[in-house]
Amino acid sequence: MKASVIGAGLAGCEAAYQLAKRGIEVDLYEMKPKRRSPAHNADTLAELVCSNSLRSDRLQNGAGLMKEEMRHLDSLIMSCADSCRVPAGGALAVDRDTFTRCVTDRIKSNPNINLICEEITELPNAPAIVATGPLTDGALYKAIEDFFGEGLHFYDAAAPIVRADSLDIDKVFRASRYERGSDYLNCPMTREEYFTFVHELVNAETAPLKEFETPRVFEGCMPVEIMAKRGDMTLAFGPLKPVGLKDERTGVKPFAVVQLRQDDSDGTLYNIVGFQTNLKFGEQRRVFGLIPGLEHAEYERYGVMHRNTFINSPGKLSFNYEVLSRPGLFFAGQMTGVEGYVESAGSGLVAGIALARELMGLEPIDFTRQTALGAMGHYVSEYCGKDFQPMNINFGIMDDIENAPRKKEDRYTLISQRAIETIDDIIENKM
């Protein structure tokens, strides 16, 4: 038995691994290193573009629950992420270079996976999984658009990364919110510093976007300059909120705080948390230089903004990401309307298991809305509103608990416990 997977990002690598571990021979196609998208820098697989964080690792958080479900299902992406983690408080963040090398090595060493460095320009024949990501363009994008009869887009952004040795360390302090360790560098701002920064930010010059005059932007990756234009205090109640942080050196709670999260295992690089941006590079140096501690920051990577593409999946894909009108052809990753690293890999896991079972003549598995993995698939396939948009995993799209406690933390704990029990039951009785 043999299948094709197109695209070796998070979703494609996870899908290929799930197929291969079930004895399916996989041709995994990746256009790098012959060609890269505008957002990619490395030639390795499963490259992390926007951030090095896979978000919260707590089971009372949707992303934390999905990651735990994937661990139970022997996820390649989670195995590599856990082995490459760097300090990030209650979040799972990784050294992005070590992580992508880990995934690449695991894929290349798998005897059932044949990695082919070649660009695919048309929809493959079944059995196949298309996981070319939200930056799919050119002939393949046109083929997908023609097949579904429409094309949709939104814009995504990435935050800048600065060198640790270029920071003014006397102006920053180490702490995580609510005394959960000391994994973040914090740049405290006074009221005057904050409002000076916001004024310059909203008036800074942005880079031109070639394709759309008024692009639609995903709320979860809102450029910081757009967020600031919603009101002078928006950032102070958003990514710059000082809640749960106090400078122990002074005992003073800052008016606002810019957090820096470690981006590599050696602690030489830090990304500016929540600072996705489309400012011109010179403007990033000027405006972000108003932040205490970043006056002379050296940038390893400036923030960028790029177009993302997604399918209008409801009515076109099934709950396990199979094309309803073409059995044996699956899509996976952010192109399906899932949003985020974890969700992308999770969709690849579900699609890979589904295609493998189809090839083996086994019944499909519905992880159901009682699990994060299942709820994500049901959201993208069954959303009934008028304006389908990419979605992060959250408890709101999962089945609630009957007679659930009113306290949110307790309710989410019970939902998570049920989800893990459901996954384990599926593993024991159906896989």
C-alpha positions as CSV (number, residue, x, y, z in Angstrom):
1,M,0.0,0.0,0.0
2,K,1.3,3.5,-0.9
3,A,0.1,7.1,-0.5
4,S,1.4,10.6,-1.3
5,V,1.7,13.5,1.1
6,I,2.3,16.9,-0.5
7,G,4.1,19.4,1.7
8,A,6.5,18.6,4.6
9,G,5.4,21.2,7.1
10,L,4.0,20.3,10.5
11,A,0.8,18.8,9.1
12,G,2.5,16.9,6.3
13,C,5.2,15.4,8.4
14,E,2.7,14.3,11.1
15,A,0.5,12.8,8.4
16,A,3.4,11.0,6.8
17,Y,4.5,9.6,10.1
18,Q,1.1,8.4,11.0
19,L,0.8,6.6,7.7
20,A,4.3,5.1,7.9
21,K,3.9,3.7,11.4
22,R,0.9,1.8,10.1
23,G,2.9,0.2,7.4
24,I,1.9,2.5,4.5
25,E,4.7,3.5,2.1
26,V,4.7,7.3,1.8
27,D,6.1,9.5,-0.9
28,L,6.5,12.9,0.9
29,Y,6.9,15.8,-1.5
30,E,8.5,19.0,-0.4
31,M,9.5,21.9,-2.7
32,K,12.4,23.1,-0.5
33,P,15.3,23.5,-1.1
34,K,14.6,24.1,-4.7
35,R,12.0,26.8,-3.9
36,R,10.9,28.5,-0.7
37,S,7.8,30.5,0.2
38,P,8.4,34.2,1.2
39,A,8.0,33.3,4.9
40,H,10.5,30.4,5.0
41,N,14.2,30.7,5.7
42,A,15.5,27.1,6.3
43,D,15.8,24.1,4.1
44,T,14.7,21.7,6.9
45,L,11.2,20.3,7.3
46,A,8.4,21.5,9.7
47,E,9.9,25.0,9.9
48,L,8.3,27.3,12.5
49,V,7.6,30.6,10.8
50,C,5.7,32.9,13.2
51,S,6.7,32.0,16.7
52,N,8.6,29.3,18.6
53,S,5.7,28.7,21.0
54,L,3.1,25.9,20.8
55,R,1.1,27.8,23.4
56,S,-0.1,26.7,26.8
57,D,0.8,23.3,28.1
58,R,-2.0,23.3,30.7
59,L,-4.9,20.9,30.3
60,Q,-7.3,23.8,31.2
61,N,-6.4,25.3,27.8
62,G,-7.5,24.0,24.5
63,A,-4.0,23.9,23.0
64,G,-2.7,22.2,26.0
65,L,-5.4,19.5,25.8
66,M,-4.8,18.9,22.1
67,K,-1.1,18.5,22.7
68,E,-1.8,15.9,25.4
69,E,-4.2,14.0,23.1
70,M,-1.5,14.0,20.4
71,R,1.1,12.6,22.9
72,H,-1.2,9.7,23.7
73,L,-1.6,9.1,19.9
74,D,2.2,9.0,19.4
75,S,2.6,12.3,17.6
76,L,5.9,12.9,15.8
77,I,5.5,16.7,16.2
78,M,4.9,16.4,19.9
79,S,7.7,14.0,20.5
80,C,10.2,16.4,18.8
81,A,8.7,19.5,20.5
82,D,9.0,17.9,24.0
83,S,12.6,17.0,23.3
84,C,13.5,20.5,22.1
85,R,11.6,22.7,24.7
86,V,13.1,25.9,26.1
87,P,11.9,27.8,29.2
88,A,8.5,29.5,28.6
89,G,6.6,29.4,31.9
90,G,3.4,27.5,31.4
91,A,3.8,27.3,27.6
92,L,5.6,24.8,25.4
93,A,8.2,26.7,23.4
94,V,11.0,25.1,21.4
95,D,14.4,25.9,20.0
96,R,13.1,26.2,16.5
97,D,16.3,25.1,14.8
98,T,16.7,22.0,16.9
99,F,13.1,21.2,16.5
100,T,13.0,21.4,12.7
101,R,16.2,19.3,12.6
102,C,14.7,16.7,14.9
103,V,11.6,16.4,12.6
104,T,13.8,16.2,9.5
105,D,16.0,13.5,10.9
106,R,13.0,11.4,12.1
107,I,11.3,11.7,8.6
108,K,14.5,10.9,6.7
109,S,15.4,7.9,8.8
110,N,11.9,6.3,8.5
111,P,12.2,3.4,6.1
112,N,8.5,3.8,5.0
113,I,8.9,7.5,4.0
114,N,10.5,8.5,0.7
115,L,11.3,12.3,0.8
116,I,11.1,13.8,-2.7
117,C,12.3,17.4,-3.1
118,E,10.1,18.4,-5.9
119,E,7.3,21.0,-6.4
120,I,3.9,19.6,-7.1
121,T,1.8,21.8,-9.4
122,E,-1.5,19.9,-9.6
123,L,-3.8,18.0,-7.3
124,P,-2.5,14.5,-6.8
125,N,-4.5,11.4,-7.4
126,A,-5.9,9.5,-4.4
127,P,-4.7,8.2,-2.0
128,A,-3.1,11.4,-1.0
129,I,-3.0,14.2,1.6
130,V,-2.4,17.8,0.5
131,A,-0.7,19.7,3.3
132,T,1.1,22.5,1.4
133,G,0.2,25.1,4.0
134,P,-1.5,28.6,4.0
135,L,1.2,30.0,1.7
136,T,0.3,27.7,-1.2
137,D,0.6,29.6,-4.5
138,G,1.2,29.3,-8.2
139,A,-0.1,26.4,-10.2
140,L,-1.1,24.3,-7.2
141,Y,-3.1,27.1,-5.7
142,K,-4.9,27.6,-9.0
143,A,-5.6,23.9,-9.2
144,I,-7.1,23.9,-5.7
145,E,-9.1,27.0,-6.4
146,D,-10.5,25.6,-9.6
147,F,-11.3,22.3,-7.9
148,F,-13.3,23.9,-5.0
149,G,-14.6,26.8,-7.2
150,E,-13.4,29.5,-4.9
151,G,-10.3,30.9,-3.1
152,L,-10.2,32.6,0.3
153,H,-7.4,34.5,2.0
154,F,-6.5,36.3,5.2
155,Y,-3.3,37.9,6.4
156,D,-1.0,36.6,9.1
157,A,2.0,38.2,10.7
158,A,5.2,37.2,12.6
159,A,6.9,38.9,15.5
160,P,10.6,40.1,15.4
161,I,13.4,38.2,17.1
162,V,16.2,40.1,18.9
163,R,19.7,39.1,20.1
164,A,19.9,38.8,23.9
165,D,23.4,40.3,24.0
166,S,22.0,43.5,22.5
167,L,19.5,44.2,25.2
168,D,20.0,46.7,28.0
169,I,19.7,44.1,30.8
170,D,19.7,46.7,33.5
171,K,16.3,47.8,32.4
172,V,14.6,44.4,32.2
173,F,13.6,41.9,34.8
174,R,13.0,38.1,34.7
175,A,9.6,36.8,35.7
176,S,6.6,34.8,34.5
177,R,3.1,35.9,35.2
178,Y,1.6,34.9,38.6
179,E,5.0,33.8,39.9
180,R,5.1,30.7,37.5
181,G,8.9,30.8,37.2
182,S,11.2,33.3,35.7
183,D,11.3,32.3,32.1
184,Y,10.5,35.7,30.4
185,L,12.4,38.9,30.1
186,N,10.1,41.8,30.9
187,C,10.5,45.4,29.7
188,P,8.6,47.6,32.2
189,M,7.0,50.8,30.9
190,T,5.8,53.9,32.8
191,R,2.6,55.5,31.8
192,E,4.5,58.2,29.9
193,E,6.7,55.7,28.1
194,Y,3.7,53.6,27.1
195,F,1.7,56.4,25.6
196,T,4.7,57.8,23.8
197,F,5.3,54.3,22.3
198,V,1.6,53.9,21.3
199,H,1.6,57.3,19.6
200,E,4.7,56.5,17.5
201,L,3.4,53.0,16.8
202,V,0.0,54.0,15.3
203,N,1.7,56.6,13.1
204,A,4.6,54.4,11.9
205,E,5.0,53.5,8.2
206,T,3.9,50.0,7.2
207,A,5.2,47.8,4.4
208,P,2.9,47.7,1.3
209,L,0.7,44.7,0.7
210,K,0.6,43.9,-3.0
211,E,-2.5,41.7,-3.4
212,F,-5.3,43.3,-1.4
213,E,-6.1,46.9,-0.4
214,T,-8.1,46.0,2.7
215,P,-6.8,42.5,3.7
216,R,-8.6,40.4,6.3
217,V,-6.4,39.7,9.3
218,F,-6.7,36.8,11.7
219,E,-7.5,38.0,15.2
220,G,-5.1,35.6,16.8
221,C,-2.1,37.1,14.9
222,M,-3.3,40.8,14.7
223,P,-0.3,43.1,13.9
224,V,0.5,45.2,17.0
225,E,0.1,48.4,15.1
226,I,-3.5,47.5,14.0
227,M,-4.3,46.5,17.5
228,A,-3.0,49.8,18.9
229,K,-5.3,51.7,16.5
230,R,-8.3,50.3,18.3
231,G,-7.7,52.5,21.3
232,D,-4.9,53.9,23.4
233,M,-5.3,51.3,26.1
234,T,-5.8,48.3,23.9
235,L,-2.2,47.1,24.2
236,A,-2.2,47.7,27.9
237,F,-5.1,45.3,28.2
238,G,-3.7,42.9,25.6
239,P,-0.1,41.8,25.0
240,L,1.4,44.5,27.2
241,K,-0.9,43.9,30.2
242,P,1.1,44.1,33.5
243,V,-1.2,41.7,35.3
244,G,0.6,39.0,37.4
245,L,4.0,40.8,37.0
246,K,6.0,42.8,39.5
247,D,9.6,44.1,39.2
248,E,11.1,42.5,42.3
249,R,14.0,44.9,42.1
250,T,11.8,47.9,42.8
251,G,8.6,46.3,44.1
252,V,6.7,48.4,41.6
253,K,4.0,47.1,39.3
254,P,4.7,48.6,35.8
255,F,2.0,50.5,33.9
256,A,2.6,48.1,30.9
257,V,5.1,45.3,30.2
258,V,6.6,44.0,26.9
259,Q,7.6,40.4,27.3
260,L,10.5,38.6,25.5
261,R,10.4,34.8,25.2
262,Q,13.5,32.7,24.7
263,D,13.7,31.5,21.1
264,D,16.7,29.1,21.2
265,S,18.1,26.6,23.7
266,D,21.2,28.7,24.4
267,G,19.2,31.8,25.3
268,T,20.9,34.0,22.7
269,L,17.7,34.9,20.9
270,Y,14.4,36.3,22.2
271,N,11.1,37.0,20.3
272,I,8.9,40.0,21.3
273,V,5.7,38.4,22.5
274,G,2.6,39.6,20.8
275,F,4.5,41.9,18.4
276,Q,3.4,40.5,15.1
277,T,3.9,43.5,12.8
278,N,3.9,44.8,9.2
279,L,6.0,47.9,10.0
280,K,8.9,48.6,7.7
281,F,12.1,47.3,9.1
282,G,13.5,50.8,9.8
283,E,10.3,51.7,11.6
284,Q,10.6,48.5,13.7
285,R,14.1,49.6,14.9
286,R,12.9,53.1,15.6
287,V,9.5,52.4,17.3
288,F,10.4,49.3,19.2
289,G,13.6,51.1,20.3
290,L,11.3,53.2,22.5
291,I,10.7,50.1,24.7
292,P,13.0,50.1,27.8
293,G,15.8,47.6,27.2
294,L,15.4,47.5,23.4
295,E,16.9,50.9,22.6
296,H,19.9,49.2,20.9
297,A,18.4,45.9,20.1
298,E,19.9,43.9,17.2
299,Y,17.4,42.0,15.1
300,E,18.0,38.4,14.1
301,R,14.7,38.6,12.2
302,Y,12.3,41.5,11.6
303,G,8.6,41.0,11.9
304,V,6.8,40.3,8.6
305,M,3.3,40.0,7.3
306,H,2.2,37.4,4.6
307,R,-0.9,36.1,2.9
308,N,-2.5,32.9,4.1
309,T,-4.9,30.8,2.1
310,F,-7.7,28.6,3.4
311,I,-10.4,26.4,2.0
312,N,-14.1,27.2,2.7
313,S,-14.1,23.7,4.3
314,P,-17.7,23.3,5.6
315,G,-19.6,21.1,3.2
316,K,-16.3,20.3,1.3
317,L,-14.3,18.3,3.8
318,S,-15.4,15.6,6.3
319,F,-14.6,15.6,10.0
320,N,-11.4,13.8,9.3
321,Y,-10.4,16.2,6.5
322,E,-11.3,14.0,3.5
323,V,-12.7,15.7,0.4
324,L,-16.3,14.7,0.3
325,S,-16.5,14.8,-3.5
326,R,-13.2,12.8,-4.0
327,P,-12.8,9.9,-1.5
328,G,-9.1,9.1,-0.8
329,L,-8.0,12.7,-1.2
330,F,-7.4,14.6,2.1
331,F,-6.3,18.1,3.1
332,A,-4.5,18.9,6.3
333,G,-3.0,21.9,8.0
334,Q,-3.9,25.6,8.1
335,M,-5.3,25.4,4.6
336,T,-8.3,23.6,6.0
337,G,-9.2,26.4,8.4
338,V,-7.5,25.3,11.5
339,E,-5.2,28.0,12.9
340,G,-2.0,27.5,14.8
341,Y,1.0,25.1,14.9
342,V,-0.7,22.6,17.3
343,E,-4.0,22.6,15.3
344,S,-2.1,22.2,12.0
345,A,-0.1,19.2,13.3
346,G,-3.3,17.8,14.9
347,S,-5.2,17.9,11.6
348,G,-2.3,16.1,9.9
349,L,-2.4,13.4,12.6
350,V,-6.2,12.9,12.1
351,A,-5.9,12.8,8.3
352,G,-3.0,10.5,8.4
353,I,-4.8,8.0,10.6
354,A,-7.9,8.3,8.5
355,L,-6.2,7.6,5.2
356,A,-4.2,4.7,6.7
357,R,-7.4,3.1,8.0
358,E,-9.1,3.6,4.6
359,L,-6.2,1.9,2.8
360,M,-6.3,-1.0,5.3
361,G,-10.0,-1.5,4.9
362,L,-10.9,-0.3,8.4
363,E,-13.8,1.8,9.6
364,P,-13.0,5.5,10.0
365,I,-12.5,6.9,13.5
366,D,-14.5,9.8,14.7
367,F,-12.7,11.4,17.7
368,T,-16.0,13.3,18.3
369,R,-16.4,16.7,19.8
370,Q,-15.6,15.3,23.2
371,T,-11.9,15.6,22.2
372,A,-9.9,18.6,21.0
373,L,-8.8,16.8,17.9
374,G,-12.3,15.7,17.0
375,A,-13.9,19.1,17.8
376,M,-11.4,20.8,15.4
377,G,-12.3,18.5,12.6
378,H,-16.0,18.9,13.2
379,Y,-15.7,22.7,13.3
380,V,-14.0,23.0,9.9
381,S,-16.3,20.5,8.3
382,E,-19.7,21.5,9.8
383,Y,-19.5,25.2,10.7
384,C,-22.9,26.6,9.7
385,G,-22.4,30.4,9.9
386,K,-22.2,32.7,6.9
387,D,-18.5,33.7,7.3
388,F,-16.2,30.7,7.9
389,Q,-12.9,31.8,9.5
390,P,-9.8,30.0,10.7
391,M,-10.1,28.9,14.3
392,N,-7.8,28.0,17.2
393,I,-8.9,25.1,19.3
394,N,-11.0,26.2,22.3
395,F,-13.4,24.6,24.7
396,G,-16.3,26.5,23.1
397,I,-16.3,24.2,20.1
398,M,-16.2,21.1,22.2
399,D,-19.1,19.2,23.8
400,D,-19.8,20.6,27.3
401,I,-20.1,18.6,30.4
402,E,-23.7,17.9,31.6
403,N,-24.3,19.7,34.9
404,A,-20.8,21.1,34.7
405,P,-19.4,23.3,37.5
406,R,-19.9,27.0,37.1
407,K,-16.3,27.7,37.7
408,K,-14.5,27.8,34.4
409,E,-11.3,26.1,35.6
410,D,-13.2,23.2,37.1
411,R,-15.4,22.8,34.0
412,Y,-12.4,22.8,31.7
413,T,-10.6,20.3,34.0
414,L,-13.5,17.8,33.6
415,I,-13.7,18.4,29.9
416,S,-10.0,17.6,29.6
417,Q,-10.3,14.5,31.7
418,R,-13.1,13.2,29.6
419,A,-11.2,14.0,26.4
420,I,-8.1,12.0,27.5
421,E,-10.3,9.1,28.6
422,T,-12.0,9.2,25.2
423,I,-8.7,9.1,23.4
424,D,-7.4,6.3,25.5
425,D,-10.7,4.3,24.9
426,I,-10.3,4.8,21.1
427,I,-6.7,3.6,21.3
428,E,-7.6,0.5,23.3
429,N,-10.8,-0.5,21.5
430,K,-10.6,0.9,17.9
431,M,-7.0,1.2,16.9
